[in-house]
Amino acid sequence: MKSDVVIVGGGISGLSLAYFCARAGMKTTLLEKNPNVGGSFHSHHYRGACGGDFWMELGAHTCYNSYQNLLDIVDACGMTDSIIPREKVPFSLFVDGRVTSIVSQLDIFEALKSFPNFFSRKLKKDGLSVREYYSKIVGEKNYNGTLRHFLNAVPSQPTDDFPADMMFKSRPKRKEVLKNYTFKGGLQSVAKGIAKSRGINVFTGQEVAGIEAFEGRYAVTTKTGETYSASALALAVPSAVASLLLQTIEPGISEHLAKLQAASVDSLAVAVRKSDMSLKPVAALISPDDIFFSAVSRDTVPDDMWRGFSFHFKPGLDEESMFRRIGEVLGIDRSKIAYSFAAVNTVPSLRVGHRAWLGTMDAMLEGKSILLGGNYFGGMAIEDCVSRSLSEAQRAGRL
């Protein structure tokens, strides 16, 4: 099958790239190895014995009104009316077997003494690690004891050495849109909406086995034996996967991608009847120095019958250990878990100096009909992924 561009990877990066390429008039083919598109936007649904449709997220959980490029796609795909608010329930700590507030664990005197640094013109994020920057704002004790655990929960890995300027960003906001929100049916609603866009041919269950380049075109062969040909090749997959696929046709780019580190996150979501739980509603639970980074709750979108929790565990744990800890935290027996779903996500481990790596990467891509998207470029937020897709689609249009 011939196209103008073939995109490998059907997460939000690949889907948004496909949208922008198709909008620019390119005949676009997207290949996804899983049965469904979405990646971290794949919402897992549970239809209980008493009917109803209850969904849980195992990757991304929330969108914001500062995600303007994403919202442009949502508007264009006719999904604006499916935006729904998130309930205002607290982010809490789980310490010594009980749920407690963040404030209760802070040294208030140290916080008051340190916080004025936040407004100091001398304190800049550029060139500083997360530890270096945020410990100056809340104090060393508060950072080590409390804040670092919340920051670790964002990418589900230790973030002390992350570049501070790529952790959180200030962006213009769409004031007519809810500050934070999700969608009816979960974030996968967005993935499905984009996949249906005109000009995008989506093929699921197509894991790429190899890529060849010849006569100015690329031939992408899948493990099922299908071949897709295009004048431009886009990879929206983890950096290690992209590096492997480019080994034979672009060894220099492959080697540069291989310099990046990534972490594996084992996620396990559980659905429990509301009547079987006494835990008060929370947005998420963070347990310092535990075997999980966070337990993100569906209490932000309440259901009449069910409650759901997505636990993001440290890698390498056996299933029994994960279920045991879930039961201890939620205060339930395993028999009360009506449904569970597991997933493994790959997230980049960014380090100070990443912008220099990115500058070199973009210089290597200049003039080439290879597009790279993903969460390891400008930052790991959803909007960072979509913004990268937009810039790569624009570059493709200039080739």
N, C-alpha and C positions, 0 to 999 in steps of 0.2 A: 504494500500500500504506500503510495507516494503523498507527501505533504510538504508544506513550506517549512514547518518546524515539528519535530517530534520531541515530546517532553516526557522524561522518565521521572515518575513520582507524582502521586495524586493526593498529597497533603495540601494544606492551605497555600504553601509556596508554589507547588506545581499547578494547582487549580487557578490561582490568581494570575500566574504567568500565562497560562492558557487563555484566560479571559482577555488579558491585555493584548496578547498576540492576535487572537481572533478579532478583537475590536479594531486592530490595525489592518485587517484585511488578509491576514495570513491563514492559510489552510492548516489547521492545528490538530495534531494527534497527541493524545495523552495516554501513557501506559502506567497502570498501577498493579503491583504484584498481588495485593489483597483483593478479596471479593468485593469490597466496597471502597469508594474514595473517601478521603477525609483525613487520614493520618491521625494527628492529635485532635482533629475535629470530628472524629468518629464517635458519635454518641451511642451508648449501648442500651438497648431497650429491654424491659422486662414486662411481660404481660402476665399478671398474676392470676391465681385461680378464680378470683372474684371479678375478673375483667379489668379494664383500664390499661393504660400504657405508661409505664414509669421508666424514665431514662436517667442515665448517669454518665458523667464525663470521666475519661481516664487520661486525658492529656490536658489541653487548655480548658479553662473553666469560665472565664469572664472576658467580655469585651467592654471597651470604654468609648466615650464620645470624642476622644482624641484620635481614634483610629479612622482618620478621614479617608484614606485610600480604600480601606475595607468598606466603609460606609458608602462610598461611591459605587462600589460593586453591588452592595446590598440594594441600593436604590435602583440601579440599572436592571437588576435581576428580579425586581418586583417583590422583594422580601422585607421591605421596611415595616409593613403591617404585622410581621411575625415577631418583631422585637418585643420582648417582655421585660419588666423590671425584676430586680433581685431584692428580696426582703432584706431589711437592715437588721441582721443578727451579728453578734460579735465574733471576731477572731479571738480565740482563747488559747491559753496554755494548759497542758496536761502535765501536772507536776505532783510527784508522790501519790499517784493514784487518784487525784482529784482535779477537776476543772477549775481554773482560776484565771483572773484577769491579767492582762499584760502589766497594767500599772502596779499591781500588787507585788510584782517581782522586780520593779525598778528601784534603784537608789535615787530618790527624788532630788536630793541635794546635789548629787553628781550631775544629774540631768539638767537641772537649772543652771549649774555652773558652766556646763559644756555647750548647751544649746545656742547661745549667742554666736558661736562659731558658724552656725548655719547661714547667718546673714553677713558674715565677714567676706569682704572682697578678696582677701588674701587666700581664703580656702577655696580651691578649685578642684573639680573632679579629675580634670585632665592629668594623666600620668600617675594617678593614685589608685591603689587597690581598694576594694570594698572595705577591708579592715582599716586601712590608713585613713580613709575619708570618714566613715561612719563612727569610728571610735572617737574621733575629734568632736562629733556632734552630740553624742550621748554619753561619752566617757568610756574608758576602757572596761570598767566593771560591768556597766550596763550593756555594752556591746557583747562581751564574752558570755554574760549570763542570760541575756534575753534577745537582743536585736539580731545577733548573728544567726540564731535559729530560725527566725522569721525570714531572713534573707536567704538562708539555705533552702527554705521551703519553696522559693520561687522556681529555681531550676532543678530542685531535688538533688542537690549535691553541695559539698562545701564551697562557699563563695568567697572566702577570705582573700584569695588572690585574683578574683575577677576584677576587670577594669571598672572602676566606679562609674565612669561616664557612660558605660553600656548597660548598666543594671536598670536604671530608671531614667526616663527622658521626659522633658517638658515639651508638649506638642500643642499646637492650636486645637481648640475644641469646637465641636458642633453643638452650640448651646441649645438648639431645639431638640436634641437627642438626649435620652437618659444618660446620666453620668456613667453608670455601669449597668450592663444588661446582658441578657442572653436571648435565645430564640425559642419559640414554640417547637417542641420536639428536640431541643438541644442544638449545639453548634453544628451538628451534621446537617441541619437544615440549610446552612450556608453552602456547605460542600455540594449537596445535591442540587441546589439552585444554580451554582456556577457550572456544574457538570452538564446541565441542560441547556446552557447558553448556545446560541447559534454559532456555527463555525468550529465547534469543538467536538472532535470524535474521541470518545472515551472508551478504552478497552481495559477491563479489570481482569484479574487473574493472569496477568502478563508480567512475569518476572524476567528481567533482562539477563541474557546469558553472555552477550558480547556485542561489541560495536566495532564496525569497520568504516574506514574513510576511503573514498575513491572518487576521482573525477569531480571534485567539489561537492560531493554529497556524502551523507552518512547512512549506513545500513545498520539498523538495530534489530538484533535477533533475540527472540525470547525463548525460554525453556520449553515452550510448547511447539517450537518450530516455526513460529510466525516471523516475518521480516517486514520492518517498516522503514521506508526510505524518506529522507528529507534533506533539504539544503542547509538547514540549521538544526543543531542538536542542543537540547536543554536538559540539564540534570538538576532536579530538585529533590535530592536524597541526602542522607548524612554524608559528611565529608569523606569518611573512610570508604563508603560505597562508591562515591564519585571518583575518588582516587583510583580505585581498582578498575572501574570501567574505562578510565582514560589512559591506563598504563601503556597500551600499545600504540594509541593514536596521538596522544599528547603527553609524553613522558615528563616533560618539564612541569606542566600544570599538575599532573598526577603527583609528582614529588612534593610540590608546594602544598597541595591539599593534605598530604600525609603528615605534615608538620603539626596539624591541629589535633587536639585531644578531645575526647568526648566521654560521656558517662552514660551508663545504662541505668534506667529506672524501672524497677519492677512494681507495677501498680495492680492493686486488687480492689475491686469495687464490690460492695455488699448492699443488698436491699433487705430491710427489716420492717416488719409491721410496726406502726406507731404504737400500738397497744403493748408491744413487747419491750419498749424502751422507756426509761425514766430520764435520760440525759436531756437537759434543756437544749433548745435550738442553738446552733452555732454555725458560723460560716466555715470555720475550719479549726482543727485542733493541732497545735504544735507542741511536741514533747521533746524538750532539750536532751540531746545525746541519747536518743532512743534508736530503735532499729528502723523507724520510719521517719521521714522528713515532715510529712503532713498527712492529715486526714481531712480531706475537703468534703464538706457536707452538701447535700441537696436541700437542706433547710432554707437555702436562699430562694428556692422555687418550691414552696411547700406543696405537698400532696395530701389528699384526704386520708389515704390509707397507709402510705409507705414513707419511710425515711431511707436515705441512701448515703453512703460514705465511701469515698475513694481514697484508699491508703496508698501513699507513694513510699515504697520501702527502699532501703539500701539494697544493692544487688547481692546475689549469692545466697539468699535465705531459702530454706525449704518451705513448702506450702504449709506444713503443720505449724511451724513457728509463726508464720504470718497470721494464720487464722487464730492461733492462741492469743497473740497480742491484740488482734482486733476484738476478740471477746473480752479481754481484760479492760481495754480502753472504753468500749461501749457498754460494758457491764451486762453482757448477755452470754448465754451458752451458744455453742456453734449450731445447735439444733434450731435456734431462732433465726438463723440466716436463711431467708427464703430463696435467695438467688445470689450468685457471685459471678464475676467476670474478671479475667486477668488480661493484662497487656504489658508489653515491654516497649518503652520508648527510648530513643537515643537523643541526648541533648548535648550541645557543645560545652566544653570546659574552656571558656575564654580566659585569657591572661592579659595583664598589662603589656602594652606593646602590640595589641591585636590590630590596631589601625595601620601600623607599618606593614604587617602581614597582608592586610586588605589592599593597601596601596600597591604592593607588589603583584598581588593576584589580579587586580583590575588592569594593571599595565600589561600583564601577560595575556589577558583576554582581548585587549584592544585589537580591533581589526579581524578577529577570528569569529567564525559563525558558531561558536560554542557559548552557550548561556549557562550561568550557574546561579541557582537560587537556593534559599534555605535559611535556617535560623543561626548560621555561623558567620554572617556578614556584618550587618549594622547593629545587631542586637537580637535578643531572643523573643521579644514581644511579637504578638500577632502582626501588628502594624509594621514592625521592622521587616518581617517576611514579605508582606504585601508590597512594601515600598521597594524592596530589592527586586521583586518581580517586575514592578513598573519600570524601574530604571533599566533592567535587562531587556525588556520588550522594546523600550525606546532605542536602546543600542542596536537591537536586531533590525529595527527599521532604518537605521543609518548605514547598515552594511551594504 
